[in-house]
Amino acid sequence: MDAPIQEFFHPQRLWLLLTVPVLLLLYWGLLRRAASRSKRLGIENLDRVMPRQSSWKRHIAVLAAVLSLASLVIAFAQPKGTVEVPRERATVVLAIDVSRSMEATDVEPNRLDAAKDAAQDFVQMLPEGFNVSLVAFAGTSSIIVPPTQDRGLVVRAIENLRLAPSTAIGEGIYSSLDAMQLVPPDPEHPDEPTPGAIVVLSDGYTNIGRSSTVAARTSKELGFPIYTIAYGTPGGYVVSNGRREPVPVNPAELRTVARESGGEAFTAGSRDELERVYASIARSIGYEKVDQEVTELYAGIALGFAVLASLAVASLAARWP
């Protein structure tokens, strides 16, 4: 992987770095002149009986001073770095599959209860200014909590989710898009579109309702990427009428949904993995990368080299040649 290139707010100021090689050449020239003068005056024997300055300390002093100057020039050019900052406003719709297969115990205590706990933590991870909405889907879909900044309300609603038959991922996406239309306008920018994203957690595939692929494309057209989480293991099962029925996780459809919507697909086979996935999504949705000046770093480096040069000069108690 190629190393990132440092960028600057004022790169034209870097021309001042040309002073660095000029000063080094000047120092080299002074050294040569001093050596030539010693030979011409015949004071080489005198150097043998009188203590000489430690040349390496002198070199360190000069080099540190020049590096300090170079660092100051770089700081003057105002280098910039990419940092993550919380988004001020957005809406996240959390759509959770509550189909019967979520009763499988391959994730302790079962898929749904573990998903509830992780979803509640996810809600608390989002920046304070975000609106959060909750959608539940099985054979049908509904908006459980419209977009709100009341985290406690969403957390309580997640806790009260109950199982239902069938799976309609497409319907869950359409309900999530309906929830986006309920977001109150930003009082400071009422005409701006609502930024947002949808998070869909499911363990299966659509067996009723409208196409999830078409729903994902619609979501992309409206500007809402979908982050999908395929939750469960291949060995999951439920017991129905005394018989064990396998309900392996099926990530294929969710990968398609994420791709078609411009989002990202994740898988989680345990509660810990699900928590890590939610944390990753929270950072992707809740934070944005912006350019920020990092002049302080190079100014600090310059100060460090200046201190080193001062210590070297003080140890010499002598002037430069």
Secondary structure by P-SEA (a helix, b strand, c coil): cccbbbbbccccccccaaaaaaaaaaaaaaaaaaaaaaaaacaaaaaaacccccaaaaaaaaaaaaaaaaaaaaaaabbbbbbbbbbccbbbbbbbbbccccccccccccaaaaaaaaaaaaaaaccccbbbbbbbbccccccccccccaaaaaaaaaaaccccccccaaaaaaaaaaaaaacccccccccccccbbbbbbbcccccccccaaaaaaaaaaacbbbbbbbcccccbbbbcccbbbbbcccaaaaaaaaaaacbbbbbbccaaaaaaaaaaaaaaccbbbbbbbaaaaaaaaaaaaaaaaaaaaaaaccccc
